Amino acid sequence: MKKLEKDLQEAYKLRFEFFNLYENKEARWHKKYSNHKLYPTVVKSFQYNFSEIGLKMPQLIEKFNLSS
């Protein structure tokens, strides 16, 4: 469970950076994180709005088998 919490925290951080620190510079964010283990999860999370992500992110991490 500890690994899931760590992965969730990191995924939320990456998502925050995309929407807040890399606004209008999204290509730079993609280049920087394209090799990160959570990249596919975070990119998939863009399909969900802010109010849904708290429920969806753990499911996405499980789907991509990152917390096992």
C-alpha positions as CSV (number, residue, x, y, z in Angstrom):
1,M,0.0,0.0,0.0
2,K,2.9,2.4,0.7
3,K,4.1,2.1,-2.9
4,L,0.6,3.0,-4.2
5,E,0.5,6.1,-2.0
6,K,4.0,7.1,-3.3
7,D,2.9,6.6,-6.9
8,L,-0.3,8.5,-6.3
9,Q,1.6,11.4,-4.9
10,E,4.1,11.5,-7.8
11,A,1.3,11.2,-10.4
12,Y,-0.6,14.1,-8.8
13,K,2.6,16.1,-8.8
14,L,3.2,15.5,-12.5
15,R,-0.4,16.4,-13.3
16,F,-0.2,19.6,-11.2
17,E,3.0,20.6,-13.1
18,F,1.4,20.0,-16.5
19,F,-1.6,22.2,-15.7
20,N,0.1,24.8,-13.6
21,L,3.8,25.1,-14.3
22,Y,3.8,24.1,-18.0
23,E,0.7,26.0,-19.1
24,N,1.2,26.9,-22.8
25,K,4.5,24.9,-22.7
26,E,2.9,21.4,-22.8
27,A,5.4,20.1,-25.3
28,R,8.2,20.8,-22.9
29,W,6.4,18.8,-20.2
30,H,5.9,15.8,-22.6
31,K,9.6,15.9,-23.6
32,K,10.7,16.1,-19.9
33,Y,8.5,13.3,-18.7
34,S,8.1,11.0,-21.7
35,N,10.4,8.3,-20.1
36,H,8.9,8.6,-16.6
37,K,7.2,5.4,-15.4
38,L,4.0,7.3,-14.6
39,Y,3.9,9.2,-17.9
40,P,1.2,6.9,-19.5
41,T,-0.9,7.1,-16.4
42,V,-0.7,10.9,-16.1
43,V,-1.4,11.4,-19.8
44,K,-4.5,9.1,-19.5
45,S,-5.6,11.1,-16.5
46,F,-6.0,14.2,-18.7
47,Q,-9.3,12.7,-19.9
48,Y,-10.7,13.3,-16.4
49,N,-11.5,16.7,-14.9
50,F,-10.2,17.9,-11.5
51,S,-13.2,16.7,-9.5
52,E,-12.9,13.1,-10.8
53,I,-9.2,12.6,-10.6
54,G,-9.1,11.7,-6.9
55,L,-11.1,8.6,-7.7
56,K,-9.7,7.8,-11.1
57,M,-6.0,8.1,-10.5
58,P,-5.7,5.1,-8.2
59,Q,-7.7,3.1,-10.8
60,L,-5.3,4.2,-13.6
61,I,-2.3,3.3,-11.6
62,E,-3.7,-0.2,-10.9
63,K,-4.7,-0.5,-14.6
64,F,-1.1,0.2,-15.7
65,N,0.2,-2.2,-13.0
66,L,2.5,0.3,-11.5
67,S,1.7,-0.4,-7.8
68,S,2.2,-4.1,-7.8
